[in-house]
Amino acid sequence: MKLKVTDLKRQLKSYKLKELIDLIADLHKKNKDVQSYLSVRFLGEEAAKELFEQAKKNIANEFFPERGFGKLQLNIAKKAISDFKKLTEDGLRTTDLMLYYVEQGVKFTSIYGDINESFYLSMATMYEKVIIICDEEEEEEYYQIFADRLRAVVTDTSDVGWGFHDQLAYLYSSIQHLEDEEE
């Protein structure tokens, strides 16, 4: 049975300040996500940047580890992205990680050759999410930041099979901001 938020709040209201401090300190010691969350909350940009670099390293490790061959455990790489997003709520860096994931996949397939349909589907789905974010009206600045990288992903897949390049090219061409640039 899980404690509901309303019940948790009711319990916490009965605690004295020292008890609350001890409880939070104990949570901090026992849970890495709590450590990361509180670090971002209290240390701000410095902690968020460190978490970003760690998430980027975790993503890269699934494709290009320091030793051996990439395991391509895409769920681990995607978890690094979702954990970063949850802990920081930093939309720009989360989008950067999402695009980095696709870039690593493109680099992997250009080095090692064709992979499989589920691999390309995962890459295309993540690319589409980035495109949607960058295409939102209020996120035009994201498009400006990532435009070259978005274009490079399409260019770098021109020799990849499974219809992967065509799908990425189609997604890229759907960006509304492209039409605005051409006018």
C-alpha positions in Angstrom: 0.0 0.0 0.0 1.3 3.4 -1.0 1.0 6.6 1.0 -1.1 9.2 -0.8 0.2 12.8 -1.1 -2.6 14.1 1.0 -1.9 11.7 3.8 1.9 12.4 3.5 1.2 16.2 3.9 -1.0 15.5 6.9 1.7 13.5 8.5 4.4 16.0 7.7 2.4 18.8 9.3 2.6 17.1 12.6 6.4 16.9 12.5 8.7 19.5 14.2 11.3 21.3 12.1 14.1 19.1 13.3 12.2 16.0 12.5 11.5 17.2 9.0 15.2 18.1 8.5 16.2 14.6 9.7 13.7 13.0 7.4 14.9 14.9 4.3 18.5 14.2 5.2 17.7 10.5 5.6 16.0 10.5 2.2 19.0 12.2 0.7 21.4 9.5 2.0 19.2 6.6 0.8 18.1 7.7 -2.6 20.2 8.9 -5.5 17.3 10.5 -7.3 16.5 12.5 -4.2 20.1 13.5 -4.0 20.0 14.7 -7.6 16.7 16.5 -7.2 17.7 18.3 -4.0 21.0 19.2 -5.6 19.2 20.8 -8.6 16.8 22.5 -6.2 19.4 24.0 -3.9 22.5 24.3 -6.1 20.7 25.2 -9.3 22.5 25.6 -12.6 25.7 23.9 -11.5 23.9 20.7 -10.5 21.7 20.7 -13.6 24.7 21.0 -15.8 26.4 18.1 -14.0 23.3 15.9 -14.3 23.1 16.9 -18.0 26.7 15.8 -18.6 26.1 12.5 -16.7 22.9 11.8 -18.7 24.8 12.5 -22.0 27.6 10.1 -20.8 25.0 7.4 -20.0 23.4 7.8 -23.5 26.8 7.6 -25.2 27.8 4.6 -23.2 25.0 2.5 -24.7 26.3 3.2 -28.2 30.0 3.7 -27.7 31.3 2.6 -24.3 34.9 3.3 -23.3 35.6 -0.4 -23.6 34.0 -3.0 -25.9 31.0 -2.6 -28.1 27.8 -0.8 -27.5 25.1 -2.9 -26.0 22.3 -0.8 -27.5 20.1 -1.1 -24.5 18.0 1.8 -25.8 15.7 1.7 -22.8 18.7 2.6 -20.5 19.6 5.6 -22.8 15.9 6.7 -22.9 15.7 6.4 -19.1 18.7 8.8 -18.8 16.7 11.3 -20.7 13.4 10.9 -18.8 15.3 10.9 -15.4 17.0 14.1 -16.4 13.7 15.7 -17.4 12.0 14.6 -14.2 14.8 15.8 -11.9 15.4 19.2 -13.6 12.4 20.1 -15.6 14.9 21.7 -18.1 13.2 21.6 -21.4 16.1 22.8 -23.5 18.6 20.4 -22.2 16.1 17.5 -22.3 15.5 18.3 -26.0 19.3 18.4 -26.5 19.6 14.9 -24.9 16.8 13.6 -27.1 18.6 14.8 -30.2 21.9 13.5 -28.9 20.3 10.1 -28.5 19.3 10.2 -32.2 22.8 11.5 -33.2 24.4 8.6 -31.4 22.1 6.1 -33.1 22.9 7.6 -36.5 26.7 7.6 -35.8 26.4 3.9 -34.6 24.6 2.8 -37.8 27.0 4.7 -40.0 30.0 2.9 -38.4 28.5 -0.6 -37.9 26.0 -0.8 -40.8 22.3 -1.6 -40.7 20.8 -2.6 -37.4 17.1 -3.6 -37.2 13.7 -2.2 -37.6 13.0 -1.6 -33.9 16.3 0.4 -33.6 15.3 2.7 -36.5 11.8 3.0 -35.1 13.2 4.1 -31.8 15.5 6.7 -33.4 12.7 8.0 -35.7 10.2 8.3 -32.8 12.7 10.3 -30.7 13.5 12.5 -33.7 9.9 13.1 -34.2 9.5 14.2 -30.6 12.4 16.7 -31.0 10.8 18.0 -34.3 7.4 18.5 -32.5 9.1 20.4 -29.7 11.1 22.5 -32.0 8.1 23.2 -34.2 5.9 24.5 -31.4 5.2 28.3 -31.8 6.7 29.2 -28.4 9.7 27.0 -28.9 11.0 28.6 -32.1 14.2 29.4 -30.2 14.7 25.6 -29.8 14.5 25.3 -33.6 17.1 28.0 -34.0 19.4 26.3 -31.5 19.0 22.8 -33.0 18.5 23.5 -36.7 21.9 22.5 -37.9 21.9 19.3 -35.9 18.4 18.4 -37.0 19.5 18.9 -40.7 22.7 16.9 -40.1 20.8 13.9 -38.8 18.9 13.8 -42.1 22.0 14.3 -44.2 24.0 11.7 -42.3 21.4 9.0 -42.9 21.3 9.3 -46.7 22.8 5.8 -47.1 20.8 4.0 -44.4 18.2 1.4 -45.2 14.8 0.5 -43.8 13.3 3.8 -45.1 15.0 5.5 -42.2 16.4 8.4 -44.2 13.1 9.0 -45.9 11.2 9.0 -42.7 13.6 11.5 -41.1 13.6 13.7 -44.2 9.8 13.7 -44.1 9.7 14.7 -40.5 12.3 17.4 -41.0 10.4 18.8 -44.0 7.3 19.1 -41.8 8.9 21.8 -39.6 6.7 24.9 -39.8 9.8 27.2 -39.1 11.4 25.9 -42.4 8.5 27.4 -44.4 8.9 30.6 -42.5 12.6 30.7 -43.4 11.9 30.1 -47.1 9.3 32.9 -47.4 
